[in-house]
Amino acid sequence: MRISSELASNVAGTLTVMACAMALAAPALAQQVEVGVEAGYSLSEGITASTSRVIQGQVYQDLDVKSGPTFGINAGVYIGPKYEVEFLYHRQFGEFEISDPAPTKKLANLNVDSYHWNLVYNTGEPDTRMRGFFFGGLGMSRFLPGDYDPQINPLNASKIEPATKFSSTWGGGVKFYPSPKVGVRGTLLWTPTYIKSDAGGLWCDPFYPTCWVLSNPDYANQFELSGGVTFRFGGR
């Protein structure tokens, strides 16, 4: 797997954000900071389009994000013995596919970058060797397609534009510290990304002659299992 210059730029930018977060926490000399690197695999799904599309004479309605490997970095600042504010960046390497009712075809390569600020709750005491953790956070996911696949690319087709969407992330895991400053971390997380809303019918008020159009939100979901190394700085 080749790490592109774009990914290197994203990582550099993310590390800058982390450094700023740590700088803000610096006046509290006893404050503890954790920085980690992790890798894993993400099971992903796409969405069903609002209208069908005809591509090369075949009808397609589903746009899928194919599952793939992931890479991530995280930085957290403790705001108490158990609570932590964390910035989490992840990239999934995958593909765009189209399907249903026509046979599945690759549309393009696809990277999905996610940026989230999380509130983390850690179980146990700060000096224990094993701690469970749970987190939830808000942020955005950025879909970065490559060029159209040569087998499906019509002549002079333009490149697929990237898209940035609101997302949240939820999960938990275990951290084990064989030494006071270095540990290993295993994480299971779910990232639903809001894509669009389709009309879901009408709701009419039984007392007033007013009706509203209801909407059905459509999310692209990622379920990820990852593991990595975490480093602790500061603290008493």
N, C-alpha and C positions, 0 to 999 in steps of 0.2 A: 504494500500500500504506500503510495508516494504522497508525502505531505507537501502540498502546494505552497507557493509564496503567499497566496491569499490566506491560507490557514495560519502561516507563520505570522502574518500581519495581525490577524484576529487574536492570536495568542498573545502577541506583544501588547496589543491594546488592552486585553483583559488583565494582563499582569500589571499594567499601569493603573487600572481601576483598583486592583487589589492593593497596590502600594499606597494609593490615596486613602483607602479605607483603613489601612494599618497606621498611616500617618495621623489620621483623625483620632485613633485610639491611643496614640503614643503618650499623651500627657498622663494617662493612668498607668503608672509604672508597673503595677501588679497585673495589668490586663494580659490575658492570654490570647494568642492568635494561632490558628491552625491553617496550614496551606497544604493542599494535596493534589496529586495527579492520579487519574484513574482511566481505565479502559474497560470495554465490555461489548455487549451486543444488544441491539434494540429491535424489538418486534413492533412493526409499524403497520398502520392502515391509512387509507386515503379517504376520499369522499365520493358520493354519487352526485354527478353534475345535475343542475336544475333542468337542463335540456340535453337531449342526445346530440352527438356530433358524428358526422359522416367523414371518415378518413380513409382515403384510398378505396372508396366504394363500400366500406363496411361501417356498421353503426356501433358506436361506443358510448357508454354512459358513465363508467367508473374510472376515476383517476386515482391510482394507488401509489403509495410510497412503499417501496420494497424494503424489507428488513435488512439490516446491515450492521457492521461494526461501529463502535463509538469511541471517542476520545474526549476526555474532559479534565478541567482543572477547577479547583474550588479554594476559597479563602473565607475563613470565619473569624469573627471577633466575639469573644465571650462578653456578655453583658450581665453575668451572674454565674454562680456555680454550675447551673444546669442549662441556661439559655444562651443562645449564640445567634448572631446575625451573619448570614453567609451569602456570598456571591458565588453562583454556580454557572459555569460555561461548559456546554457540551456540543460536540459536532458528531452527527451521524453521517456515515458514508453509505449511499444507497442509489436507487434508481427510481425514475418515474415510469409507471406502466399504465396502459389503457386496457380496458377489458369490458365485457358484458354489454350486449350479448355476443359480440364478435370475440374471437380468440384473443388471448392476452398478447400484447406486443410491448416491447420496450420503447418508451418515448424519448428518454434522455437520461444521462447520469444526473444524480441529485445529491447535494449536501444539504443537511438541515442543521443550522446553528441555533442554539437556544441560550438565552441569557435570563437568569432569574435571581431575584433577591429573596432569600428564604429566612424564615424564623425556625430555628432548630431547637428541639428539646432533647437533652442528653440525660439518660438514666444514670443512676449510681452517683458516687462521689467523684470529684475531679481527680483524685489520686489513685483510683482503681484501675486495674490493667485492662478490664473489658467494660465497655459502655455501649448500651443500645442507644439509638437516636431515631427521632421522628421529625419530619419537617414538612412545611408547606410554603409556597411562595408564588409570586407573580412576576411576569416579565413578558418576553416576546420570543417568537420563533421566526427565523428567517430561512425561507426556502430558496436555494441557490441552484437552479438547474444549469446543466451544461448545454452544449449544442445538441440539436436533434440527432437521434440515432440515424446513421447513414441509410439503413434499410427502410426508414419511414419518412425521411426528409424529402419533401417535394423541392423542386428547383427554386432557388432564391428565397427559401423560407427564412424568416427572421429568427433570431435566437429567442428562446423563452425568457421572459423577463423575471427577475427575482421578485419575491413577495414577502412582506413582513406582516405577521399576524400576532394578535394578543394571545398569550398562553399562560397557564399556571402549571405548577409541578408539585407533586405530592409523593412522599415515600418515607423510607426508613432503612435501617440497617444496623450494623455492628462495627465498632472500632475496637481493636485490640492493640495494646501498647507493650511490646516486649522490652522496650526501654522508655524512660520518662519522656524523651523528646521525639521518638520515632514510632509510628504505628502502622497498622494495615487497616484498610476500611473496605467493607463490602456494602453495596447499596442496591436497593430495589426501588425504582421510581416510575411514576406514571405522569406523562405530560400530555394533557389534552390541549390542542391548539384550535381556537375558534377560526373557522374558514368563512362561513356564510350562514344566512338564514333563508329558509324557503317558506312560502305561505302555507299555513297549516289549517286553514278554514276560518270561519267567522264565529265570534262569540257576541251574542246580543244581550243587552241588559234587560232583565225581565220587568223592570219598573219604568225604564225610560226608553224611548224609541231610538236607541243608539247602538251601533255595532262596531266591533273592532276586528281587524284582521290579526289572527294569531300566527305566530311564526315558529318554525321548528329549526333550532340552531343545529348546525352541522360542524362536527369537530373531527380533526385528524388526530389520532391517538398514537402515542409511543409508550411502550412498556420496556423498560431497560433494566438489565442486570449488569453491574459493573463492580470492579475491584481495583484497589490501588494502594498507594503509600501516602501517609499523612505525616506532617512535621509540626511539632508544637514549639512555639516561641513565647517568651515572657512568662508571666505567672510568678508566684512566690517560690 
